[in-house]
Amino acid sequence: MLTIVGLIVILSIVVLLITQKLNPIVALVTVPFIGALVAGFSIEEITTFFNDGIASVISVVIMFIFAILFFGIMQDTGMFNPLIQRMVKLSRGNVILIAMATAIIGAIAHLDGSGASTFLITIPALLPLYKRLNMSPYLLVMLIGISASIMNMVPWAGPLGRTAAITGSDPSELWQPLIPLQISLIVLLVLMAAFIGNLEKKRLEKNGLLIQGINMDEFNVEKSDEKTALERPELLWFNILLTLLVVGFLMSGLLPAGLIFMIAVSIALVVNYTNVDIQMERIRAHAPSALLMAAIILAAGSFLGILENSGMLNSLAEGIIVILPDALIPYLHYVVGFFGAPLELVLNTDAYYFALLPVVEEIVVAEGVDNIVAAYSMMIGNIIGTFISPFSPALWLAVGLAGIEMGRYIRYAFWWVWAFSILAMAVAFILGII
């Protein structure tokens, strides 16, 4: 009975999320609750399941709220602008250097963990340059997307937050072993950007479209008066130092991640915006993003609390083991991770992490695989494909900003992205992460 109900709950959530019939919060809350009632659990038992699930994710929720507020404030101050402008000028109009700079700029801009803001910062800044040099806007979106995916491993980004909720781990502790992987992948991406940039240069030469020797001072990003009024160029070095201190404390593990960001938000607001009304405006401006992510994680806590404590997840895993080949079971997390990027085309992020990851984790843990290793394997294989998914609202924003077609973009980027996701898993294996 538990196996059947658990399977129906998982499949229902996957279908509802893929078809977008319900938003993730509603699906993750209502479907497991109804499933628990059907399985014969009392209201008192479901309440206990719920409380246990919420308790397991509350620290993640606190971190998300204040991390999103902090990096939103840092964007308001214009902290990233000089870095981006400098990288553009250093490229000197060279196609290969511009491709390499694009990868670095994407990583810098995605420090806040928000795909939408990353594309809003980078595409308007770089698209005029790409057009002036006749470079493909599809290349621009792909490089920014891959670099943002690598940076998406930070603890305040969605994938690691979801992984932390599933495994019951602290996000900053999950992140620390991934730092060498992120550094390695950024270096590899810059090298890949040089290779693809060289292919792009040859394409332009072949078609007689190659342009060199342009004035890089032409390309200044137009900003609204409202954005300009919020910038604090005189406090640039203070904000950079504050951000580095935040990252340093997260890496050290001396304080809980939520407390670190609470303190950082307090300092950032007081120093950059002394007027209390402006401080509240900045909080209100970034509150929707913070609230949405917090609500999804809380809903995931309810979902996991019910499925795990009711025994549905364990029963479902045992049922799947019966039909899987014995030789495959201990390596199932690697198999799913290998196909992680293509799965982004059929499963959205919530379905992958909240429906697929718990089941695979339960199966391989029974075979002696560490649950963190299993989670890393699936996350690393999948995360690089974040921005080739038609289920990603941020990607639709990027496509719109760049003036390109979604279908053509997926065809352009798919094989590069999947190859890089497999490379990411290989590097993680060499580093001993998986």
LINUR-V554414 format. One record per residue. N is the residue number from 1. RES is the residue in one letter. PHI is phi in whole degrees, -180 to 180 (999 if undefined). PSI is psi as a letter, one per 30 degrees, with the letter a starting at -180 (none if undefined). BURIAL is # if it has 16 or more other C-alpha atoms within 10 Angstrom, else .. Layout:
BEGIN
n-><N:N>
res-><RES:RES>
phi-><PHI:PHI>
psi-><PSI:PSI>
burial-><BURIAL:BURIAL>
END
This chain:
BEGIN
n-><1:2:3:4:5:6:7:8:9:10:11:12:13:14:15:16:17:18:19:20:21:22:23:24:25:26:27:28:29:30:31:32:33:34:35:36:37:38:39:40:41:42:43:44:45:46:47:48:49:50:51:52:53:54:55:56:57:58:59:60:61:62:63:64:65:66:67:68:69:70:71:72:73:74:75:76:77:78:79:80:81:82:83:84:85:86:87:88:89:90:91:92:93:94:95:96:97:98:99:100:101:102:103:104:105:106:107:108:109:110:111:112:113:114:115:116:117:118:119:120:121:122:123:124:125:126:127:128:129:130:131:132:133:134:135:136:137:138:139:140:141:142:143:144:145:146:147:148:149:150:151:152:153:154:155:156:157:158:159:160:161:162:163:164:165:166:167:168:169:170:171:172:173:174:175:176:177:178:179:180:181:182:183:184:185:186:187:188:189:190:191:192:193:194:195:196:197:198:199:200:201:202:203:204:205:206:207:208:209:210:211:212:213:214:215:216:217:218:219:220:221:222:223:224:225:226:227:228:229:230:231:232:233:234:235:236:237:238:239:240:241:242:243:244:245:246:247:248:249:250:251:252:253:254:255:256:257:258:259:260:261:262:263:264:265:266:267:268:269:270:271:272:273:274:275:276:277:278:279:280:281:282:283:284:285:286:287:288:289:290:291:292:293:294:295:296:297:298:299:300:301:302:303:304:305:306:307:308:309:310:311:312:313:314:315:316:317:318:319:320:321:322:323:324:325:326:327:328:329:330:331:332:333:334:335:336:337:338:339:340:341:342:343:344:345:346:347:348:349:350:351:352:353:354:355:356:357:358:359:360:361:362:363:364:365:366:367:368:369:370:371:372:373:374:375:376:377:378:379:380:381:382:383:384:385:386:387:388:389:390:391:392:393:394:395:396:397:398:399:400:401:402:403:404:405:406:407:408:409:410:411:412:413:414:415:416:417:418:419:420:421:422:423:424:425:426:427:428:429:430:431:432:433:434>
res-><M:L:T:I:V:G:L:I:V:I:L:S:I:V:V:L:L:I:T:Q:K:L:N:P:I:V:A:L:V:T:V:P:F:I:G:A:L:V:A:G:F:S:I:E:E:I:T:T:F:F:N:D:G:I:A:S:V:I:S:V:V:I:M:F:I:F:A:I:L:F:F:G:I:M:Q:D:T:G:M:F:N:P:L:I:Q:R:M:V:K:L:S:R:G:N:V:I:L:I:A:M:A:T:A:I:I:G:A:I:A:H:L:D:G:S:G:A:S:T:F:L:I:T:I:P:A:L:L:P:L:Y:K:R:L:N:M:S:P:Y:L:L:V:M:L:I:G:I:S:A:S:I:M:N:M:V:P:W:A:G:P:L:G:R:T:A:A:I:T:G:S:D:P:S:E:L:W:Q:P:L:I:P:L:Q:I:S:L:I:V:L:L:V:L:M:A:A:F:I:G:N:L:E:K:K:R:L:E:K:N:G:L:L:I:Q:G:I:N:M:D:E:F:N:V:E:K:S:D:E:K:T:A:L:E:R:P:E:L:L:W:F:N:I:L:L:T:L:L:V:V:G:F:L:M:S:G:L:L:P:A:G:L:I:F:M:I:A:V:S:I:A:L:V:V:N:Y:T:N:V:D:I:Q:M:E:R:I:R:A:H:A:P:S:A:L:L:M:A:A:I:I:L:A:A:G:S:F:L:G:I:L:E:N:S:G:M:L:N:S:L:A:E:G:I:I:V:I:L:P:D:A:L:I:P:Y:L:H:Y:V:V:G:F:F:G:A:P:L:E:L:V:L:N:T:D:A:Y:Y:F:A:L:L:P:V:V:E:E:I:V:V:A:E:G:V:D:N:I:V:A:A:Y:S:M:M:I:G:N:I:I:G:T:F:I:S:P:F:S:P:A:L:W:L:A:V:G:L:A:G:I:E:M:G:R:Y:I:R:Y:A:F:W:W:V:W:A:F:S:I:L:A:M:A:V:A:F:I:L:G:I:I>
phi-><999:-63:-63:-65:-64:-60:-65:-64:-61:-62:-64:-63:-65:-59:-64:-64:-74:-67:-82:58:-76:-135:-76:-55:-64:-63:-64:-71:-90:-79:-63:-63:-62:-63:-60:-66:-64:-62:-73:99:-82:-80:-60:-63:-67:-63:-60:-63:-58:-62:-61:-64:-65:-64:-61:-75:-117:-62:-66:-66:-61:-60:-61:-61:-57:-82:-67:-65:-62:-63:-72:-64:-65:-63:-67:-59:-73:81:-61:-83:-58:-62:-65:-66:-61:-65:-63:-62:-68:-66:-71:56:77:-83:-58:-66:-67:-66:-62:-66:-65:-60:-62:-70:-62:-60:-66:-64:-68:-91:-61:-82:80:-106:-64:-61:-68:-60:-67:-66:-77:-88:-66:-61:-75:-103:-59:-60:-67:-61:-66:-61:-97:64:-78:-72:-67:-66:-64:-58:-66:-64:-66:-64:-63:-68:-65:-65:-64:-62:-70:-67:-81:-66:-66:-93:-92:-60:-59:-70:-63:-66:-62:-63:-65:-70:-87:71:-105:-80:-58:-68:-69:-64:-73:-53:-68:-85:-60:-60:-65:-61:-61:-62:-71:-63:-61:-64:-67:-62:-66:-65:-63:-65:-65:-67:-61:-67:-63:-65:-62:-65:-62:-67:-63:-62:-95:68:-111:-71:-124:-134:74:-91:-85:-72:-72:-67:-99:-114:-72:-75:-128:-72:-62:-64:-66:-61:-66:-85:-71:-131:-61:-70:-108:-55:-69:-63:-67:-64:-62:-61:-64:-64:-65:-60:-62:-62:-66:-63:-68:-76:74:-70:-130:-61:-59:-61:-66:-58:-73:-60:-65:-64:-62:-61:-67:-61:-66:-66:-76:-84:-134:-73:-77:-64:-63:-67:-58:-68:-61:-66:-65:-64:-64:-102:-61:-57:-64:-65:-67:-61:-66:-63:-65:-64:-66:-63:-62:-64:-63:-62:-58:-69:-60:-70:-67:-76:-74:-79:90:-62:-64:-65:-65:-65:-61:-63:-67:-68:-58:-61:-96:-87:-60:-57:-68:-86:-55:-68:-115:-61:-65:-70:-63:-66:-62:-59:-97:-59:-67:-60:-64:-63:-80:-121:-120:-80:-59:-64:-64:-65:-83:-94:-110:-83:-58:-60:-69:-62:-60:-62:-69:-77:-62:-64:-95:94:-81:-65:-65:-70:-62:-61:-66:-59:-59:-73:-69:-64:-66:-92:-66:-67:-88:-53:-106:-119:-86:-68:-85:-89:-59:-63:-68:-61:-62:-62:-61:-66:-63:-85:69:-119:-101:-61:-60:-66:-63:-60:-63:-67:-95:-55:-68:-63:-67:-65:-60:-71:-68:-67:-61:-60:-65:-64:-65:-60:-67:-64:-77:83:-76:-120>
psi-><e:e:e:e:e:e:e:e:e:e:e:e:e:e:e:e:e:e:f:h:e:k:l:e:e:e:e:f:e:e:e:e:e:e:e:e:e:e:f:g:k:l:e:e:e:e:e:e:e:e:e:e:e:e:e:f:f:e:e:e:e:e:e:e:e:f:e:e:e:e:f:e:e:e:e:e:f:g:e:f:e:e:e:e:e:e:e:e:e:f:f:g:g:k:e:e:e:e:e:e:e:e:e:e:e:e:e:e:f:g:f:f:g:j:e:e:e:e:e:e:e:e:e:f:e:f:e:e:e:e:e:e:g:g:l:k:f:e:e:e:e:e:e:e:e:e:e:e:e:e:f:f:f:l:f:g:l:e:e:e:e:e:e:e:e:e:f:g:l:k:e:e:e:e:e:e:f:f:e:e:e:e:e:e:e:e:e:e:e:e:e:e:e:e:e:e:e:e:e:e:e:e:e:e:e:e:g:h:g:k:k:l:h:l:j:f:f:f:i:k:k:k:k:l:e:e:e:e:f:f:k:i:f:f:g:e:e:e:e:e:e:e:e:e:e:e:e:e:e:e:e:e:g:e:l:k:e:e:e:e:e:e:e:e:e:e:e:e:e:e:e:e:j:f:k:e:e:e:e:e:e:e:e:e:e:f:e:e:e:e:e:e:e:e:e:e:e:e:e:e:e:e:e:e:e:e:e:e:f:f:f:e:e:e:e:e:e:e:e:e:e:e:f:k:k:e:f:e:e:f:g:e:e:e:e:e:e:e:g:e:e:e:f:f:f:f:k:l:e:e:e:e:e:f:e:e:e:e:e:e:e:e:e:f:e:f:g:g:k:k:e:e:e:e:e:e:e:e:e:e:e:e:e:f:g:e:h:g:k:f:f:j:e:e:e:e:e:e:e:e:e:f:h:l:k:e:e:e:e:e:e:e:f:e:e:e:e:e:e:e:e:e:e:e:e:e:e:e:e:e:f:g:e:none>
burial-><.:#:#:.:#:#:#:.:#:#:.:#:#:#:.:#:#:#:.:.:.:.:.:#:#:.:#:#:#:.:#:#:#:.:#:#:.:.:#:.:.:.:.:.:#:#:.:.:#:#:.:#:#:#:.:#:#:#:#:#:#:#:#:#:#:#:#:#:#:#:#:#:#:#:#:#:#:#:#:#:#:.:.:#:#:.:#:#:.:.:#:#:#:#:#:#:#:#:#:#:#:#:#:#:#:#:#:#:#:#:#:#:#:#:#:#:#:#:#:.:#:#:#:#:#:#:#:#:#:#:.:.:#:#:#:.:#:#:#:#:#:#:#:#:#:#:#:#:#:#:#:#:#:#:#:#:#:#:#:#:#:#:#:#:#:#:#:#:#:#:#:#:#:#:#:#:.:#:.:.:#:#:.:#:#:#:.:.:#:#:.:#:#:#:.:#:#:#:.:#:#:.:.:#:.:.:.:.:.:#:#:.:.:.:.:.:.:.:#:.:.:.:.:.:.:.:.:.:.:#:#:#:.:.:.:#:.:.:#:.:.:#:#:.:.:#:#:.:#:#:#:.:.:.:.:#:#:#:.:#:#:#:.:#:#:.:.:#:#:.:.:#:#:.:.:.:.:.:#:.:.:#:#:.:.:#:#:.:#:#:.:.:#:#:.:#:#:#:#:#:#:#:#:#:#:#:#:#:#:#:.:#:#:#:#:#:#:#:.:.:#:.:.:.:.:.:.:.:#:#:#:#:#:#:.:#:#:#:#:#:#:#:#:#:#:#:#:#:#:#:#:#:#:#:#:#:#:#:#:#:#:#:#:#:#:#:.:.:#:.:#:#:#:#:#:#:#:#:#:#:#:#:#:#:#:#:#:#:#:#:#:#:.:#:#:#:#:#:#:.:#:#:.:#:.:#:.:.:#:#:.:.:#:#:.:#:#:#:.:#:#:#:#:#:#:#:#:#:.:.:.:.:#:#>
END
